[in-house]
Amino acid sequence: MKLKFLGAARSVTGSLHLLELNGKNYLVDCGMEQGGDNVNNNKLPVEAVTVDAVLVTHAHIDHSGRLPLLVKRGFRGEIITTPKTAELLDIMLRDSAHIQEQEASWRARKHTRAGDAPVDALYTMEDVEATLPLIRTVEYDQTFTLDDGLELTFIDSGHLLGAASIRAVCTEGDVTKTIVFSGDIGNTNQPLIRDPQYFTEADIVLMETTYGNRFHKKAVDYVSYLAEIFDKTLARGGNVIIPSFAVGRTQQLLYFIRAIKDRGLVKSRPDFKVYVDSPLAKRATEIYDDRLAAYCDDETMALIRQGINPMLFHDLHLTESTEESIELNRSPEPKVILSASGMCEAGRIRHHLKHNLWRKESTILFVGYQAEGTLGRALVNGKKMVKLFGETIAVNASIENVRGLSAHADRAGLETWIRKFTEKPVRVFLVHGETEAMESFNAFLQEQGYATHMPEFHCVYDIRQDAVTDYGMPRERTVHVRERKAYERLVDVYVQLGDLVRRNREYTNKDISKLARALEDVREKFS
């Protein structure tokens, strides 16, 4: 009876935990590592053919994105999750496969030109098609026996449609232990979905710490706030461009915009049009249908009982094709456009930014966290010039940043979650968080008398003995050969640039000023 921490250990993404019980292996999540956590998604930390079943907390790719790779490598067991998570997995894994295939095609062309070996996709659409039939759905709050010695219950974690925390009652021989996997714990008072539900008994807890050191701002009247931005922008003839994550955040915004329309809060253009320009968001929105009784909050259910779809309204357009997307930037009519990706790193949103950033009439409205190093973060931080598709764009549009809209519980929410246990668990393992956030929350828990541990990658915990038998090891991000070559080239250019600057002492003031301006442009772009 053991737990192994094979993902989201001292990091944010790539959630993957292994429960060994009665000679069988059960994964809790099989997520993809993303951003700065990305070591090598191609290397599964477990032999796929040895896994008997996978329990999936929710559909976000950092919790589910390597399921097709697991199947590709030989897994044939059940994938167990809630019905709405299963529906979201159907579209999100297909979208992920499409991205994997596109990236592999791009790398293959690059490697061919360089004379290197071809590169395969992490997984393909065919692998996704083999994965989806393995999914078995279970409703919230229904306790069931998966195998002898393993009893499971899923409850609503309040993070995303269908998201769950999981309780596993594990029996091996004469020992029975209850383990709770938090999944991602949701924020309270989110539109559409319920607040987090809570387990009250556990011997061992695995708990996320994404916002372990942060408190969300006090509740904001988002309907009035958004309406004011829309009204001002549309009145001056501009567009409101909203970079938004396709699943979860887009649907929340549609909920708010429906309320704005119903209350007639945009006086300058009450019949304004709204476009969701993301095929993934379009398909995800269709999943938020009238079969939401087990998932949504009381306010949303009241609307549904009145025959009102909480996200649909007059002049809402869900675009699908590239041609439809292009046409949005040709039309001079002021409008609201929601498009992915949420941090402006890829997708159709970059085209909409290209056509609107330079317009003083338009507004770019950010509604989610913008990671360091992303275009979204640069714009929020006030950058005045950016490059898109090889073209330098002046930032003249208004930049607005809506704070407080988060699908994750903050420090107060995490404290509430852990305090719901009537007795302190024997062990609390902290996962899924940046180091500073995790260490801050760890210090708080220890002050409150909890026995905590922040596992490293490949840490092993013997449940019967209540002992960490292998502390694991820190993971270092892999630096690929092409990255080393790129950095070496950068250093060479830096050295040559120093020689050039020194030689310019003999040049005219005009030439020196020209070089200085060029270097200032480079500094502005990359600082």
RAPETA-V414054 format. One record per residue. SS is DSSP state (h for helix, s for strand, l for the rest). PHI is phi as a letter, one per 30 degrees, with the letter a starting at -180 (NA if undefined). Layout:
ss & phi
SS & PHI
SS & PHI
This chain:
ss & phi
l & NA
s & b
s & c
s & b
s & c
l & c
l & a
l & h
l & c
l & h
l & a
l & c
l & c
l & i
l & e
l & a
s & b
s & c
s & c
s & c
s & a
l & h
l & i
s & c
s & c
s & b
s & c
s & c
l & i
l & b
l & c
l & c
l & d
l & b
h & h
h & d
h & d
l & d
l & c
l & a
l & d
l & d
l & c
l & d
l & d
l & b
l & d
h & e
h & d
h & c
l & d
l & c
s & a
s & b
s & c
l & c
l & d
l & a
l & d
l & e
h & d
h & d
h & c
h & b
l & d
l & c
h & e
h & d
h & d
h & d
h & d
h & e
l & d
l & k
l & d
l & b
l & d
s & d
s & c
s & c
s & a
l & d
h & e
h & d
h & d
h & e
h & d
h & d
h & d
h & e
h & c
h & d
h & d
h & d
h & d
h & d
h & d
h & e
h & d
h & d
h & d
h & d
h & d
h & d
h & d
h & d
h & d
h & d
h & d
h & d
h & d
h & d
h & d
h & d
l & i
l & c
l & d
l & d
l & c
l & d
l & d
l & e
l & a
l & b
h & d
h & d
h & d
h & d
h & d
h & d
h & d
h & e
l & d
l & d
s & d
s & c
s & c
l & b
l & d
l & e
l & i
l & c
l & d
s & b
s & c
s & d
s & b
l & e
l & j
s & b
s & c
s & b
s & b
s & c
s & b
s & d
l & d
l & i
l & c
l & a
l & e
l & i
l & d
s & b
s & c
s & b
s & c
s & c
s & c
s & c
s & b
s & b
l & i
l & c
s & c
s & b
s & b
s & c
s & c
s & c
s & c
l & d
l & i
l & c
l & d
l & d
l & d
l & c
l & h
l & d
l & d
l & i
s & c
l & d
l & d
l & e
l & c
l & b
l & d
l & b
l & b
l & a
l & d
s & b
s & b
s & c
s & b
s & d
l & b
l & e
l & c
l & d
l & b
l & b
l & c
l & d
l & d
l & e
l & e
l & c
l & d
h & d
h & d
h & d
h & d
h & d
h & d
h & d
h & d
h & e
h & e
h & d
h & d
h & d
h & d
l & c
l & i
l & c
l & c
s & c
s & c
s & c
s & d
l & b
l & d
l & d
l & c
l & j
h & d
h & e
h & d
h & d
h & d
h & d
h & d
h & d
h & d
h & e
h & d
h & d
h & d
h & d
h & c
l & h
l & d
l & c
l & d
l & d
l & a
l & d
l & c
l & d
s & c
s & b
s & b
s & c
s & c
l & a
h & e
h & d
h & d
h & d
h & d
h & d
h & d
h & d
h & d
l & d
l & c
l & d
l & c
l & c
l & e
l & d
l & b
s & c
l & d
h & d
h & d
h & d
h & d
h & d
h & d
h & d
h & d
l & d
l & i
l & c
l & d
l & d
l & b
l & c
l & a
l & d
l & i
s & c
s & b
s & c
s & d
l & b
l & d
h & d
h & d
h & d
h & d
h & d
h & d
h & e
h & d
h & d
l & d
l & d
l & d
l & e
s & a
s & c
s & b
s & c
s & a
l & c
l & c
l & d
l & c
l & i
l & d
l & a
l & i
l & d
h & e
h & d
h & d
h & d
h & d
h & e
h & d
h & b
l & e
l & d
l & c
l & d
l & d
l & d
s & b
s & c
s & c
s & c
l & b
l & a
l & d
l & c
l & d
l & e
l & j
l & c
h & d
h & e
h & d
h & d
h & d
h & d
l & d
l & j
l & d
l & c
s & b
s & b
s & c
s & b
l & h
l & i
s & c
s & d
s & c
s & d
l & c
l & c
l & d
s & d
s & c
s & c
s & b
l & d
l & c
l & j
l & d
l & b
l & d
l & c
l & d
l & d
h & e
h & d
h & d
h & d
h & d
h & e
h & d
h & d
h & d
l & d
l & d
l & d
l & b
l & d
l & e
l & d
s & b
s & b
s & c
s & c
s & b
l & h
l & a
l & d
h & e
h & d
h & d
h & d
h & d
h & d
h & d
h & d
h & d
h & d
h & d
h & d
h & d
l & d
l & j
l & d
l & d
s & c
s & a
l & c
l & d
l & d
s & e
l & i
s & d
s & b
s & c
s & d
l & d
l & d
l & c
l & h
s & b
s & d
s & c
s & b
l & d
l & i
s & a
l & d
l & c
l & c
l & d
l & d
l & c
l & d
h & e
h & d
h & d
h & d
h & d
h & d
h & d
h & d
h & d
h & d
h & d
h & d
h & d
h & d
h & d
h & d
h & d
h & d
h & d
h & d
h & d
h & d
h & d
h & d
h & e
h & c
l & d
l & d
h & e
h & d
h & d
h & d
h & d
h & d
h & d
h & d
h & d
h & d
h & d
h & d
h & d
h & d
h & d
h & d
h & d
h & c
l & d
